[in-house]
Amino acid sequence: MDYSATAGIPLGNTTITVSPLGIGTWAWGDSLFWSYGKDYTETDLHAAFNAAIAAGVTLFDTAEIYGLGESERLIGKFMQTANQPVQIATKYFPLPWRITAKSVSEALTASLQRLQLESVPLYQIHWPFDFLMGQRTLMAALAEEVKQRRIGAIGVSNYSAGQMQRAYDMLASHGVPLAVNQVRYSLLDRHIETNGVLKTAQQLGITILAYSPLAQGLLTGKYTPDRTTTATGARRIDSRFSPTALAKISPLLTVLEDIGNAHQRTPAQVALNWLMAQGVIPIPGAKNAKQAHQNAGALGWHLSPQELNWLSTALPRA
């Protein structure tokens, strides 16, 4: 299968379709973890936005807590000058003091105002926290927003197989499908293949959005034991970027590079293409036009069955 930029991937059992590759915008406007304003600027992000949509990558995933709303505000601003439609996925954070359905409505309203939209194609629950509201109240509130047409589809994020099943059942009682579960998934983090999440999603017709699809850059080939590239941002506190940890993944990086050379693609593009072959939608980050353009190079070609197997077996399964 070719993953062309014009291909429409349905979100679960809904009529909403999105590009087969998206952009994750955790770093957009975030100065706490990602050094926004120091290592990159609004101008860089606007260029990334434009480069992505020019390449057909029109799905942008954000959240109300990214940059404390700044990610949504930036995307809302950028969309005002976009020359084609884009699709936005954002997220509701279940803060402890949000205990009523009204809290959900107010949070969605605030996100829509920052995004300068009347509705959003996909609205996700960021974490499966219960606190005082409870999942049943939360799902009922979201189902009502679908009926009010302020949400196109409902998603969850970081939900286990059991939690996803319960959310699916609760929404089904309101006649609304659960469309998405956004989880961490990459060649270096394949837990959803063994913990039931991927299997359950496939059985229920739920689309998987894969965040950290390049493992925070580990799959780009930029970080190796013999290179002196300094990890920045959230990577500074990630033990996976230590020389010892990097040495352990070198067999996979070698396979990525070899396959990339055969296709005239980068290791990152190979890693993203592998994910699309698993039937999921990767949402890598991009902080400038170059990175957005490089991400888009994962589209329009395919890995052979043998290459997919090489990648899947390059490291012992976690």
N, C-alpha and C positions, 0 to 999 in steps of 0.2 A: 504493500500500500504506500502511495505517496501522500505526504502530509502537506498539501498545498495551502497557501495562505487564504485561498478562497473557499476552502472546505468549511462547512458549517458543522460543528460538533454539538449535538443536543445536550442540554443540561438535564440529565435524568430523563424521566418520562414527562417532559414538558415540551412545549413548542418553541422554546427559546434555544437558539443556536449561537455558538461563540466560535472564535478562531481556535484552531487546535493548539495554539501556543499563546500564553499570556505574559503579562509583566507583573511581578510582585513589587509593591511600592512601600514596603516597610521602611526603607531607608529615605524615602522622600519626606524631607522636612524634619527628620529625626537627628537632633544634635547630641542626644545622650549616648546612643549606641553607635551611630554611623557617621559622626563628624560632619553633619550637614552644616554648610556655611563656612567650613574650613577646607575640607578636601574637595568639595563640589558645591555648586550653587544652584539657585533657581534656574538660571540660564542653562546650566548643564542638563537639568531635569526636563526643562521644556524641550531642549534638543532631543533628549532621549524619547520623550513622548511623540514628537513629530517623526523621528526616525522609525519608531515602532509601527505607527499607523501607516507610514509610507510603505513599509514592508508587509503590510497586511496583518500585523499583530495588533488587534483592536480590543483585546480584553485586558482591563487593568484591575488588579485586585488590591484593595486598600482596607482600612479599618479606622474606626473612630479614635482608637488610641495610638495610631501611628503618628508620631510627632505631635501627640495631643491634639489631633484634628488637622494639623498642618498638611498632611498627605492629602486628605480630602479637599482641603482648600486649594492646594496647588493644582490638583487634577481638575477641579471645577473651573479654575482660571484658565488652564490650558485648553479645555474643551471649547471655550468661547471663540478660539481662533482655529479650531480644527476644521479641515476641509472635507471630512467624511465622518460618518457616525462611529462612535466608540461604545463599548459596553463596559459598564462599571459593576464590580462586585465589591461590596463593603461588608463590614461586620459590626455586630452589636456585642458589647462586652458586658457580661452579667455581673455588674458591680453589686456588692452586698446590700447596698441601700436601695437597689431597684427591686421593689417587691410587688408591684402591681402591673397590670396590663398597660396602664397609662404610661408607666416608665418606658416600656418598649416603644410606644407610639411617640413619646417625646424624644427618645434617642434617635429614632428613624427620622423624625422631622429635622433634628439638628444636623444629621448627616446629609440629608437632602439639601438643606440650606447651604452647607459648606460646598457641596458638589454642584450647586445651582441646577438641580434637577427636580422634577415633579415626581419621578419614580425611578427605581433602580432595578435592573434586570435580576440581580442576585443579592440577597441579604442573608448573611450567615451569622450563626452564633459562634463567637470566637473560642469559647472553652465550655466544656460540659459541667460548669459549676451550677449547683442548685441554690445554696444559701436559703433565703426565706421565700423566694418566689416559687420555685419548683418548676420542673420541666413541663408539666401539664399546662400550667398557666401561661408559660412562655410560648409554647407551641400554639395554644389557642389564640394568643395575641398576634403571633406572626401569621397564622392562617387568616385572621381577620384583615390584616394588612394586604394580603394577596387579594382578598375579595374586594378591598377598597382600591385595588390596582396601584398601590404605592410600591408594591414588591411584585416582581415578575415570578421569581422562584425563591424557595427557601433552601438554605444550606446550613450545615453544621461544620464545625472544625475541631479537630483533635478528639473526635468521639471514637470510643472503642466499638467493636462489633456489636456488643450488647446494647450500648447506649444508642448507637445508630438505629438498631432494630426498634428500640422503644420509641425513639423520636419519629421514626417512619410510621409506626402504629398509631401514635397520638395524632399526627397530622392526617393520616388516612381517615380517622374518625371525623375529621372536618372536611373531607373530600379534597384534600390538598396533598400532593406528593412531596416527599423529601427528595430534592434534586441532587444535592452535592454533599460530600464530606471532604473537607480540605485537610490534608494530613501531610506530614513530612514523608517524603519518598524520593529516593535516589539510588544509584548503584551502590552507594555506601550506607544507605539506611533502607533496608528492605523488610522491616518488621511487619508491615501490613500484609506481606505475602504469607506470613506464618501465624499471625495473631487473629486471623479471621476477618479483618477489616476488608481486604480486597475481595475475598470470596463472598462475603455478605453483601457488599456493594454490588457485585456482579449479579447476584441472585435477585436483589431488589430493584435493579435498574438505576442505581445511584452512581452519578459520575464522581470520579476521584479527581480533585485538583491537587497537584503535587507541589507543595512549597519546599524551599531549600533543595531544588532538583539538582543543583550543582554542589550541594553540601558546602554552602558558604564559600565556594570557590575552589574547594579541594579537587574537584573534577576538571578544572580548567587547565591543569598542568603548570599553573603559575607557581604553586608551592610544592617544592621537592626538598629532600634532605640536603642536597648539594647546592641549593640556591639560597641566596641571602635575602630574598624578598621578605619584608617585615609585615607580619599580620597587623591589620588595623581594625578599628571599630570593635564590634562584638567578637571578632576573631581573636582579639588579644587575650581573652579569658577562656578560649576554647582549646582544650588539651589535644584535640585532633591535629592542631597545627604545630605540635612539637616535633623535633627531628625524628624521634623514635616512632611516633605515630605515622609520620609521613613515610618512613621506610617500610612500614607494614603494608601500605597501600600501593607501593611502587609497581607491583605486578599488574594491577588494574590500570594504572596510568600508562604503562607501556602498551597495553592492549589498545587503550583509547587512542594513543598517538599513532600506533601502527594502522588501525582501521581508518583513522582520520586521514592519514597520508594517502591511503588507497582511494579515498573519495574526495580528496582535496578539501577536507573539512577539519575543523579544530577539534581537540578532545571534548570541549564543552558541547559543541554541536552534535557530536556522536552521542554523548551522554543524554542529551535532551531527546534525540531521535529514538534512543533505546526506550525512554519512558513513554513516548507516544506509541511505540509498538506494544506497550503493555495496556493500551487503551485508556490512558489517563491524560490529563491536560497539565503540562508543566507550566509553572509561573515563576521563571527566574527573575532576579532583580536586574535593574539596569540604571546606572547613575549618570550616563552620558550617551550621546548618539552612537559612539563606537560600540559600546556594550550592547545597546539595543539592536544595532545592525548585526553584530556577531550572533546574538540569540536567534535572530530570524534566519540565520544560515542553517538552522536545524530543520527548516521546512523544505518541501519540494523534492525529497529524495528518500530512500529507505535503506535500511540495513538488511543484509541477507540473513536467512535463518542460521547459517553457520556463524556469522558475525554476532548475531544476537546471543547465540550459545556461548561464544568465546567471552563475551562481556559478562554474561550471567554467571559463568563459572570461574572467572579470573581470580576471585577471592572466595574463601570459605564463607558459606551463608551464616549471617549473624544469628 
